[in-house]
């Protein structure tokens, strides 16, 4: 899976490892979960390992491809002193087993290979040209670079095993690259905006074996017998009969994100976080798999020896795993994972006291709660690859025609920070397009620097970071004028921000003092319940009208109440209405 999505979710080939990160824009690490069928795929948090990208001066948000390589190794030939991970202790100590390696592809040409637990870097492959796409097959890594050269590499070797240049599709803009298998033969798939090519690299001179004109293709997959090819585009999934002049024989209206054949069943992970299962002989889907409470399925992997499909679904920013047998899938039209459960029992028990406390606090802080929900929504935002490709193409067309809808395209919810960076690097190649984007963003921010729209600042940030040299070379008077106005607007906002923050802090302190005094009075009344002593209650008006009371003053009689209230104000107060530029 690529990192064009803000979420990373990837099973290893043997389904014993799972790489996960809920928000690559917020966190610079990836978690590796060890999976064990003997433990029903329930993972102890102490066994989860973490890859810290910052340690090696890398950013997980820059990665364009995540995948796994695997190699069959003889455990008897390994170093006897090697200590296996705790999660591998259940495996066989002798014989053959698979060793997994986590592969990361960076757009600058680096391919970084980690060990199965992510603790060590096994290899770093440096390609001279920019990497457009990558995929893995057993112990091999296949990449496509900006010169339209396809390379086959071994995970532990920097020299390519095979190299060839594309003939068909060389001049096209490639949007997807993957490897396929047809009757045991490895093929390479290249998808452009209009055409899908399948190339046979086994020959001395690789040639195009299949060519399909499909607009907006997303991914494809061969049937196990090699007779059918399934192609998913932005709107539908279509099966083509390769034995009958590649004619379409079946089509289903579904937006697919990931596609796999398992026996004669077609498993499709859709953009709404559900799974649809089809058969080529059936017009309608035979089963739908979803998660209770509208939670999302994020990845799946067939387990051939168990005749099961292992499904990963997102639960409170953590992955959960559920195996489902093929027998259950073929016997039910609807399967709901986690049915009848509202949350994880252990999590509910541990967090119940905190939730009770938070509820009381949130009742008194509706604005803070609204802001928290907005932030969580942005962090957990998951946008499909098809939506991202669509908005990217729309923005490009509007830039070509100098449309008035460029601003609407820039603030579309389909954008994520990694996708913004990718678009600027790969698509904004002309000074004309750069000038139009920058002018649109600068004018919008200049008009309202305090706008809560968070995408425009991201666009501006990465334009200035990645295209600063090109922006400086623009001689257009209109662009220079926009830069001048933008600087003025941002300077004014920068100067007044500390004042507003100071006022906000003082008001917050006063509000908390009021709450504290109310709580203390309530406690005093409870302690003196049943006694004849009177308790003097502080009125709200006195608290608000006298915020700068003496630090030695107290509630009621100082002799009875020894609590001293500190002055919440600083020595100097600046009134916002009196502030001058």
TIDRENRO-490046 format. One record per residue (C-alpha): residue number from 1; z, y, x. Coordinates in Angstrom, 1 decimal, padded with zeros to 4 digits. Example, Ala and Ser with C-alpha at 12.3 -4.5 7.8 and 13.67 -1.06 7.14 Angstrom:
2
PT   i     pz     py     px
PT   1  007.8 -004.5  012.3
PT   2  007.1 -001.1  013.7
END
This chain:
581
PT   i     pz     py     px
PT   1  000.0  000.0  000.0
PT   2 -000.8  003.5  001.2
PT   3  001.6  006.5  001.3
PT   4 -000.5  008.7 -000.9
PT   5  002.1  007.9 -003.4
PT   6  005.5  009.4 -002.9
PT   7  006.9  005.9 -003.2
PT   8  006.6  003.0 -000.6
PT   9  006.7 -000.5 -002.0
PT  10  005.2 -003.5 -000.1
PT  11  005.9 -007.2  000.0
PT  12  005.2 -009.2  003.1
PT  13  002.5 -011.9  002.8
PT  14  005.2 -014.7  002.4
PT  15  007.4 -012.5  000.1
PT  16  010.4 -012.8  002.4
PT  17  010.5 -009.1  003.2
PT  18  010.1 -005.9  001.1
PT  19  009.5 -002.4  002.5
PT  20  010.8  000.4  000.2
PT  21  011.4  004.1  000.1
PT  22  011.8  006.0 -003.2
PT  23  010.8  009.4 -001.9
PT  24  009.0  009.8  001.4
PT  25  008.9  013.5  000.9
PT  26  012.8  013.7  000.8
PT  27  013.8  011.0  003.3
PT  28  012.3  010.1  006.7
PT  29  013.1  006.4  006.7
PT  30  012.0  003.1  005.1
PT  31  014.3  000.3  004.1
PT  32  013.5 -003.3  004.8
PT  33  014.9 -005.8  002.3
PT  34  015.3 -009.5  003.3
PT  35  014.4 -011.8  000.3
PT  36  015.7 -015.3 -000.2
PT  37  014.7 -017.5 -003.1
PT  38  017.9 -019.6 -002.7
PT  39  019.9 -016.4 -003.6
PT  40  017.7 -015.6 -006.6
PT  41  016.3 -012.6 -004.6
PT  42  019.6 -010.7 -005.0
PT  43  020.0 -008.6 -001.8
PT  44  023.3 -007.8 -000.2
PT  45  023.2 -004.1  000.8
PT  46  024.7 -004.9  004.2
PT  47  021.6 -007.0  005.1
PT  48  019.2 -004.1  004.4
PT  49  017.8 -002.6  007.6
PT  50  016.5  000.9  008.1
PT  51  013.5  002.3  010.0
PT  52  014.4  005.8  011.2
PT  53  011.1  007.6  011.9
PT  54  012.8  010.7  013.3
PT  55  014.2  008.7  016.2
PT  56  010.6  008.3  017.5
PT  57  009.4  011.8  016.5
PT  58  007.4  010.4  013.5
PT  59  007.3  011.3  009.8
PT  60  007.1  008.7  007.2
PT  61  005.3  011.2  004.9
PT  62  002.4  011.2  007.4
PT  63  001.7  007.5  007.1
PT  64 -001.5  006.7  005.1
PT  65 -001.1  002.9  005.1
PT  66  001.8  000.5  004.9
PT  67  001.2 -003.3  005.2
PT  68  002.3 -006.5  006.8
PT  69  001.0 -008.9  009.4
PT  70  002.3 -012.4  009.8
PT  71  002.0 -015.1  012.4
PT  72  003.0 -018.8  012.4
PT  73  005.4 -019.4  015.3
PT  74  007.1 -022.4  016.6
PT  75  010.9 -021.8  016.5
PT  76  011.5 -024.4  019.2
PT  77  009.4 -022.3  021.7
PT  78  011.4 -019.2  021.0
PT  79  014.0 -018.0  023.4
PT  80  017.2 -020.1  022.8
PT  81  019.3 -017.0  023.3
PT  82  017.6 -015.1  020.5
PT  83  019.9 -014.5  017.6
PT  84  018.4 -014.7  014.2
PT  85  019.2 -012.2  011.5
PT  86  022.0 -013.2  009.1
PT  87  019.5 -013.3  006.3
PT  88  017.4 -015.9  008.2
PT  89  020.2 -018.3  008.8
PT  90  019.3 -020.2  005.7
PT  91  015.9 -021.1  007.2
PT  92  015.0 -024.1  009.2
PT  93  016.1 -023.9  012.8
PT  94  013.3 -026.1  014.1
PT  95  009.6 -026.4  013.3
PT  96  007.1 -023.7  012.2
PT  97  007.8 -020.6  010.3
PT  98  006.2 -017.2  009.6
PT  99  007.1 -014.1  011.6
PT 100  006.4 -010.9  009.8
PT 101  005.5 -007.5  011.3
PT 102  005.5 -004.2  009.4
PT 103  002.4 -002.1  010.0
PT 104  002.1  001.7  009.7
PT 105 -001.2  003.6  009.9
PT 106 -001.2  007.3  010.8
PT 107 -004.2  009.6  010.2
PT 108 -004.2  010.7  013.9
PT 109 -005.3  007.2  014.9
PT 110 -002.0  005.6  015.7
PT 111 -001.1  002.1  014.4
PT 112  002.6  001.4  014.8
PT 113  003.8 -002.2  014.4
PT 114  007.5 -002.9  013.8
PT 115  009.4 -006.1  013.9
PT 116  010.3 -007.9  010.6
PT 117  013.6 -006.1  010.3
PT 118  012.2 -002.7  011.6
PT 119  014.6 -002.5  014.5
PT 120  012.0 -002.7  017.2
PT 121  008.5 -001.4  017.8
PT 122  006.3 -004.3  018.7
PT 123  003.1 -002.4  019.5
PT 124  001.5  001.0  019.2
PT 125 -002.3  001.0  019.0
PT 126 -004.0  004.3  019.6
PT 127 -007.4  004.9  018.2
PT 128 -009.4  007.9  019.5
PT 129 -010.7  008.8  016.0
PT 130 -008.9  009.6  012.8
PT 131 -008.1  006.6  010.7
PT 132 -009.6  006.7  007.1
PT 133 -008.3  003.4  005.9
PT 134 -006.6  000.2  007.0
PT 135 -005.7 -003.3  005.7
PT 136 -004.1 -006.4  007.1
PT 137 -005.1 -010.1  007.1
PT 138 -002.7 -012.7  008.6
PT 139 -002.1 -011.5  012.2
PT 140 -005.0 -009.1  012.2
PT 141 -005.3 -005.4  011.4
PT 142 -008.6 -003.9  010.1
PT 143 -009.2 -000.2  010.3
PT 144 -012.0  002.2  009.4
PT 145 -012.1  005.5  011.5
PT 146 -013.9  008.8  011.0
PT 147 -017.0  007.7  012.9
PT 148 -017.4  005.0  010.2
PT 149 -016.6  002.3  012.7
PT 150 -014.7 -000.8  011.5
PT 151 -012.4 -002.5  014.0
PT 152 -010.5 -005.7  014.0
PT 153 -007.3 -005.7  016.0
PT 154 -004.5 -008.2  016.8
PT 155 -001.1 -006.8  015.8
PT 156  000.2 -007.3  019.4
PT 157 -002.9 -006.2  021.3
PT 158 -004.4 -002.7  021.7
PT 159 -008.0 -003.9  022.4
PT 160 -010.2 -004.6  019.3
PT 161 -011.4 -008.1  018.8
PT 162 -014.5 -007.0  016.8
PT 163 -016.2 -003.6  016.3
PT 164 -019.1 -002.6  014.2
PT 165 -020.5  000.6  012.7
PT 166 -021.3  000.9  009.0
PT 167 -024.9  001.1  007.9
PT 168 -024.6  001.4  004.1
PT 169 -022.0  004.0  003.2
PT 170 -022.1  005.7  006.6
PT 171 -022.9  009.1  005.1
PT 172 -020.6  008.6  002.1
PT 173 -017.1  009.9  001.7
PT 174 -014.9  006.8  001.8
PT 175 -011.9  006.8 -000.6
PT 176 -010.7  003.2 -000.2
PT 177 -010.9  000.4  002.4
PT 178 -009.7 -003.2  002.1
PT 179 -010.4 -006.8  003.2
PT 180 -011.2 -009.6  000.7
PT 181 -011.7 -013.3  000.7
PT 182 -014.5 -015.2 -001.0
PT 183 -014.3 -019.0 -000.7
PT 184 -012.4 -018.6  002.6
PT 185 -014.8 -016.1  004.1
PT 186 -013.3 -012.7  005.0
PT 187 -015.3 -009.7  003.8
PT 188 -014.8 -006.0  004.1
PT 189 -014.9 -003.7  001.1
PT 190 -015.7  000.0  001.4
PT 191 -015.5  002.2 -001.7
PT 192 -017.0  005.7 -002.0
PT 193 -017.0  008.0 -005.0
PT 194 -020.2  006.5 -006.5
PT 195 -020.8  003.1 -004.8
PT 196 -018.8  000.0 -003.8
PT 197 -020.0 -002.0 -000.7
PT 198 -018.9 -005.4  000.4
PT 199 -019.9 -006.2  004.0
PT 200 -019.9 -009.6  005.7
PT 201 -018.5 -009.0  009.3
PT 202 -018.8 -012.6  010.4
PT 203 -022.5 -012.3  011.4
PT 204 -023.6 -010.9  014.8
PT 205 -025.0 -007.9  012.9
PT 206 -022.7 -007.3  009.9
PT 207 -024.7 -006.8  006.7
PT 208 -024.0 -005.7  003.2
PT 209 -023.6 -008.7  000.9
PT 210 -022.9 -006.9 -002.4
PT 211 -023.5 -003.4 -003.6
PT 212 -022.2 -002.1 -007.0
PT 213 -022.8  001.4 -008.4
PT 214 -019.4  002.2 -009.9
PT 215 -018.1  005.7 -010.3
PT 216 -014.4  006.1 -009.5
PT 217 -013.7  002.6 -008.3
PT 218 -010.1  002.0 -007.2
PT 219 -009.8 -001.6 -006.0
PT 220 -011.5 -005.0 -006.3
PT 221 -010.8 -008.8 -006.0
PT 222 -012.7 -012.1 -005.9
PT 223 -011.8 -015.0 -008.2
PT 224 -010.4 -018.1 -006.4
PT 225 -013.8 -019.9 -006.9
PT 226 -015.7 -016.9 -005.6
PT 227 -017.9 -016.8 -008.7
PT 228 -016.5 -013.5 -010.1
PT 229 -015.8 -010.1 -008.7
PT 230 -013.3 -007.9 -010.5
PT 231 -013.7 -004.1 -010.0
PT 232 -011.1 -001.6 -011.3
PT 233 -012.2  002.0 -011.8
PT 234 -010.3  005.0 -013.3
PT 235 -010.7  003.8 -016.9
PT 236 -011.3  000.0 -017.0
PT 237 -011.3 -003.4 -015.3
PT 238 -014.7 -005.2 -015.2
PT 239 -015.6 -008.8 -014.2
PT 240 -019.0 -009.4 -012.7
PT 241 -020.7 -012.8 -012.6
PT 242 -022.0 -013.2 -009.0
PT 243 -023.9 -016.3 -009.9
PT 244 -025.9 -014.5 -012.6
PT 245 -027.4 -011.5 -010.8
PT 246 -024.0 -009.8 -010.7
PT 247 -024.0 -009.0 -014.4
PT 248 -020.8 -007.7 -016.1
PT 249 -019.4 -010.4 -018.3
PT 250 -016.0 -009.0 -019.4
PT 251 -014.3 -005.6 -019.5
PT 252 -010.8 -004.5 -020.4
PT 253 -009.7 -000.9 -021.0
PT 254 -006.8 -000.5 -018.5
PT 255 -006.0  001.8 -015.6
PT 256 -005.2 -000.5 -012.7
PT 257 -003.3  000.4 -009.5
PT 258 -003.1 -003.1 -007.9
PT 259 -005.1 -006.2 -008.6
PT 260 -004.5 -009.9 -007.7
PT 261 -005.9 -013.3 -008.8
PT 262 -003.4 -016.2 -009.2
PT 263 -005.0 -019.5 -010.2
PT 264 -007.2 -018.5 -013.1
PT 265 -005.0 -015.5 -014.1
PT 266 -005.7 -011.9 -013.3
PT 267 -002.6 -009.8 -012.6
PT 268 -003.0 -006.1 -012.9
PT 269 -000.3 -003.5 -012.1
PT 270 -001.1 -000.5 -014.2
PT 271 -000.5  003.2 -013.6
PT 272  002.2  003.3 -016.2
PT 273  004.4  000.9 -014.3
PT 274  003.7 -002.2 -016.4
PT 275  001.8 -005.5 -015.7
PT 276 -001.1 -006.8 -017.7
PT 277 -002.3 -010.4 -017.3
PT 278 -005.9 -011.4 -018.2
PT 279 -008.3 -014.3 -018.2
PT 280 -012.0 -014.0 -017.8
PT 281 -012.6 -016.2 -020.8
PT 282 -010.3 -014.1 -023.0
PT 283 -011.3 -010.7 -024.4
PT 284 -007.7 -009.4 -024.8
PT 285 -004.8 -009.7 -022.4
PT 286 -002.7 -012.8 -022.6
PT 287  000.6 -011.3 -021.6
PT 288  002.3 -007.9 -020.8
PT 289  005.3 -007.6 -018.5
PT 290  007.5 -004.5 -018.6
PT 291  011.1 -003.5 -017.8
PT 292  013.8 -002.6 -020.2
PT 293  014.6  001.2 -020.7
PT 294  011.0  002.1 -019.6
PT 295  011.8  001.4 -015.9
PT 296  008.7  000.9 -013.7
PT 297  007.3 -002.1 -011.9
PT 298  006.4 -001.0 -008.4
PT 299  004.9 -004.1 -006.8
PT 300  004.3 -007.8 -007.2
PT 301  003.4 -010.9 -005.1
PT 302  002.4 -014.4 -006.0
PT 303  004.5 -017.3 -004.7
PT 304  002.1 -020.2 -004.6
PT 305  004.5 -023.0 -003.6
PT 306  006.8 -022.0 -006.5
PT 307  004.0 -021.2 -009.1
PT 308  005.8 -017.9 -009.7
PT 309  005.1 -014.2 -009.4
PT 310  007.8 -012.1 -007.7
PT 311  008.1 -008.7 -009.3
PT 312  009.9 -005.7 -007.9
PT 313  011.0 -003.0 -010.3
PT 314  012.8  000.3 -009.7
PT 315  016.4  000.7 -010.9
PT 316  018.2  003.9 -010.1
PT 317  016.2  004.5 -006.9
PT 318  016.8  000.9 -005.7
PT 319  014.4 -002.1 -006.0
PT 320  015.4 -005.1 -008.0
PT 321  013.5 -008.4 -007.9
PT 322  012.6 -010.9 -010.6
PT 323  010.7 -014.1 -010.3
PT 324  008.6 -015.2 -013.4
PT 325  007.0 -018.6 -013.7
PT 326  003.4 -019.0 -014.6
PT 327  004.5 -021.3 -017.4
PT 328  006.5 -018.4 -019.0
PT 329  003.6 -016.0 -018.6
PT 330  001.1 -018.2 -020.3
PT 331  003.5 -019.1 -023.2
PT 332  004.6 -015.5 -024.1
PT 333  002.7 -012.4 -025.1
PT 334  005.4 -010.0 -024.0
PT 335  008.0 -010.5 -021.2
PT 336  010.7 -007.8 -020.8
PT 337  012.6 -007.8 -017.6
PT 338  016.3 -006.9 -017.6
PT 339  016.3 -007.2 -021.4
PT 340  019.7 -006.4 -023.1
PT 341  021.0 -004.7 -019.9
PT 342  021.6 -001.0 -019.5
PT 343  022.5 -000.8 -015.9
PT 344  023.6 -003.0 -013.0
PT 345  027.2 -004.3 -013.8
PT 346  028.6 -003.8 -010.4
PT 347  027.2 -000.3 -010.2
PT 348  028.6  000.6 -013.6
PT 349  032.0 -000.7 -012.7
PT 350  032.1  001.2 -009.4
PT 351  030.8  004.5 -010.8
PT 352  032.6  004.6 -014.2
PT 353  035.4  006.9 -013.0
PT 354  033.0  009.2 -011.2
PT 355  030.8  009.3 -014.3
PT 356  033.8  010.2 -016.6
PT 357  034.7  013.1 -014.2
PT 358  031.1  014.2 -014.0
PT 359  030.7  014.2 -017.8
PT 360  033.5  016.7 -018.1
PT 361  032.2  018.9 -015.4
PT 362  028.6  018.8 -016.7
PT 363  029.7  019.8 -020.2
PT 364  030.9  023.0 -018.7
PT 365  027.9  023.4 -016.5
PT 366  024.8  022.9 -018.7
PT 367  022.6  025.0 -016.5
PT 368  023.6  023.0 -013.4
PT 369  022.9  019.8 -015.3
PT 370  019.4  021.0 -016.3
PT 371  018.7  021.9 -012.7
PT 372  019.9  018.5 -011.6
PT 373  017.6  016.7 -014.0
PT 374  014.6  018.8 -012.9
PT 375  015.3  018.0 -009.3
PT 376  015.7  014.2 -010.0
PT 377  012.4  014.3 -011.9
PT 378  010.6  015.8 -008.9
PT 379  012.2  013.4 -006.5
PT 380  011.3  010.4 -008.5
PT 381  007.8  011.6 -009.4
PT 382  005.4  008.7 -009.1
PT 383  001.7  009.6 -009.3
PT 384 -001.1  007.0 -009.4
PT 385 -003.8  006.9 -006.7
PT 386 -006.4  007.3 -009.4
PT 387 -004.8  010.5 -010.7
PT 388 -004.6  011.9 -007.1
PT 389 -008.3  011.0 -006.4
PT 390 -009.3  012.6 -009.7
PT 391 -007.5  016.0 -009.1
PT 392 -008.8  016.0 -005.5
PT 393 -012.4  015.7 -006.7
PT 394 -011.9  018.3 -009.5
PT 395 -010.4  020.8 -007.0
PT 396 -013.3  020.3 -004.6
PT 397 -015.9  020.9 -007.3
PT 398 -014.1  024.0 -008.5
PT 399 -014.0  025.3 -004.9
PT 400 -017.8  024.7 -004.6
PT 401 -018.4  026.7 -007.8
PT 402 -015.7  029.4 -007.2
PT 403 -014.2  028.5 -010.5
PT 404 -011.4  030.4 -012.1
PT 405 -009.5  027.1 -012.7
PT 406 -008.6  026.7 -009.0
PT 407 -005.0  027.8 -009.6
PT 408 -004.5  025.3 -012.4
PT 409 -005.8  022.6 -010.1
PT 410 -003.4  023.6 -007.3
PT 411 -000.3  023.4 -009.6
PT 412 -001.3  020.1 -011.2
PT 413  001.5  017.5 -011.5
PT 414 -000.8  015.0 -009.8
PT 415 -000.1  016.5 -006.4
PT 416  002.6  015.3 -004.0
PT 417  003.4  016.7 -000.6
PT 418  001.7  013.9  001.4
PT 419 -001.4  014.3 -000.7
PT 420 -001.5  018.1 -000.2
PT 421 -001.3  017.6  003.5
PT 422 -004.0  014.9  003.4
PT 423 -006.3  017.2  001.3
PT 424 -005.9  020.1  003.6
PT 425 -006.7  018.0  006.7
PT 426 -009.6  015.9  005.3
PT 427 -011.2  018.1  002.6
PT 428 -010.7  021.7  003.6
PT 429 -013.4  021.8  006.3
PT 430 -015.2  025.1  005.5
PT 431 -013.9  028.6  006.0
PT 432 -015.2  029.5  002.5
PT 433 -013.0  026.8  000.9
PT 434 -010.0  027.8  003.0
PT 435 -010.4  031.4  002.1
PT 436 -010.6  030.7 -001.6
PT 437 -007.5  028.4 -001.6
PT 438 -005.5  030.9  000.5
PT 439 -006.5  033.9 -001.7
PT 440 -005.6  032.0 -004.9
PT 441 -002.2  031.0 -003.6
PT 442 -001.3  034.3 -002.0
PT 443 -002.2  036.3 -005.1
PT 444 -000.1  034.1 -007.3
PT 445  002.9  034.3 -005.0
PT 446  002.6  038.0 -004.5
PT 447  002.6  038.6 -008.3
PT 448  005.9  036.7 -008.7
PT 449  007.7  035.5 -005.5
PT 450  010.6  034.2 -007.6
PT 451  008.3  031.8 -009.6
PT 452  010.0  028.4 -010.0
PT 453  006.7  026.6 -009.4
PT 454  007.4  024.5 -006.3
PT 455  003.8  023.4 -005.5
PT 456  002.4  026.8 -004.5
PT 457  005.0  027.2 -001.7
PT 458  004.1  023.7 -000.4
PT 459  000.4  024.6 -000.4
PT 460  001.1  027.8  001.5
PT 461  003.4  026.0  003.9
PT 462  000.9  023.4  004.9
PT 463 -002.0  025.8  005.0
PT 464 -000.2  028.0  007.5
PT 465  000.9  024.9  009.5
PT 466 -002.3  023.0  009.6
PT 467 -004.9  025.8  009.4
PT 468 -003.2  028.8  011.0
PT 469 -006.0  029.2  013.6
PT 470 -008.7  029.2  011.0
PT 471 -006.8  031.6  008.9
PT 472 -006.4  034.0  011.8
PT 473 -010.2  033.9  012.4
PT 474 -011.1  034.9  008.9
PT 475 -012.6  038.4  009.0
PT 476 -012.9  038.9  005.2
PT 477 -011.3  042.2  004.1
PT 478 -010.2  040.7  000.8
PT 479 -008.3  037.9  002.6
PT 480 -006.7  040.3  005.1
PT 481 -005.6  042.5  002.1
PT 482 -004.0  039.4  000.5
PT 483 -002.1  038.6  003.6
PT 484 -000.7  042.1  003.8
PT 485  000.4  042.0  000.2
PT 486  001.9  038.6  000.6
PT 487  003.9  039.6  003.7
PT 488  005.3  042.6  001.7
PT 489  006.3  040.5 -001.3
PT 490  008.0  037.9  000.9
PT 491  009.8  040.5  003.0
PT 492  011.3  042.1 -000.1
PT 493  012.4  038.7 -001.5
PT 494  013.9  037.8  001.9
PT 495  016.0  041.0  002.0
PT 496  017.4  040.8 -001.5
PT 497  018.1  037.0 -001.4
PT 498  021.4  037.3  000.6
PT 499  022.7  039.9 -001.8
PT 500  021.9  037.7 -004.8
PT 501  023.5  034.7 -003.2
PT 502  026.6  036.7 -002.5
PT 503  026.9  037.9 -006.1
PT 504  026.3  034.3 -007.3
PT 505  029.1  033.0 -005.0
PT 506  031.6  035.6 -006.2
PT 507  030.9  034.9 -009.9
PT 508  031.2  031.2 -009.2
PT 509  034.5  031.7 -007.5
PT 510  035.8  033.8 -010.5
PT 511  034.7  031.2 -012.9
PT 512  036.5  028.4 -011.0
PT 513  039.6  030.6 -010.8
PT 514  039.6  030.9 -014.6
PT 515  039.2  027.1 -015.0
PT 516  042.0  026.4 -012.4
PT 517  044.4  028.7 -014.2
PT 518  043.7  027.2 -017.6
PT 519  044.3  023.7 -016.1
PT 520  047.6  024.8 -014.5
PT 521  048.8  026.4 -017.8
PT 522  048.0  023.2 -019.6
PT 523  049.9  021.1 -017.0
PT 524  052.9  023.4 -017.3
PT 525  052.9  023.1 -021.1
PT 526  052.8  019.3 -020.8
PT 527  055.7  019.3 -018.3
PT 528  057.9  021.5 -020.5
PT 529  057.0  019.8 -023.8
PT 530  060.1  019.3 -025.9
PT 531  062.1  022.0 -024.0
PT 532  063.0  025.4 -025.4
PT 533  061.6  027.3 -022.3
PT 534  058.7  029.5 -023.2
PT 535  055.6  029.4 -021.1
PT 536  053.6  032.6 -020.4
PT 537  049.9  031.9 -020.8
PT 538  047.4  034.0 -018.9
PT 539  044.8  035.5 -021.3
PT 540  041.1  035.2 -020.4
PT 541  040.6  038.9 -020.7
PT 542  043.3  039.6 -018.1
PT 543  041.7  037.2 -015.7
PT 544  038.2  038.7 -016.0
PT 545  039.4  042.3 -016.0
PT 546  041.6  041.9 -013.0
PT 547  039.8  039.7 -010.5
PT 548  041.2  041.6 -007.5
PT 549  044.8  041.0 -008.2
PT 550  047.4  041.0 -005.4
PT 551  047.4  037.8 -003.4
PT 552  051.2  037.5 -003.9
PT 553  051.0  037.7 -007.7
PT 554  051.7  034.6 -009.8
PT 555  051.6  033.2 -013.3
PT 556  054.5  034.3 -015.4
PT 557  057.8  034.4 -013.5
PT 558  057.2  033.9 -009.7
PT 559  060.6  032.2 -009.4
PT 560  059.6  029.5 -011.9
PT 561  056.0  029.1 -010.7
PT 562  055.6  029.1 -006.9
PT 563  051.8  028.9 -006.9
PT 564  050.1  031.8 -005.2
PT 565  046.6  032.9 -006.2
PT 566  044.3  033.9 -003.4
PT 567  041.9  036.9 -003.8
PT 568  038.5  035.4 -004.4
PT 569  036.7  038.6 -003.5
PT 570  035.5  039.7  000.0
PT 571  036.4  043.1  001.4
PT 572  033.1  044.6  000.5
PT 573  031.1  044.2 -002.7
PT 574  027.4  045.2 -003.1
PT 575  026.2  045.9 -006.6
PT 576  022.7  044.5 -007.2
PT 577  021.8  047.5 -009.4
PT 578  022.7  049.9 -006.6
PT 579  020.8  047.9 -003.9
PT 580  017.9  049.8 -002.5
PT 581  014.9  048.5 -000.6
END
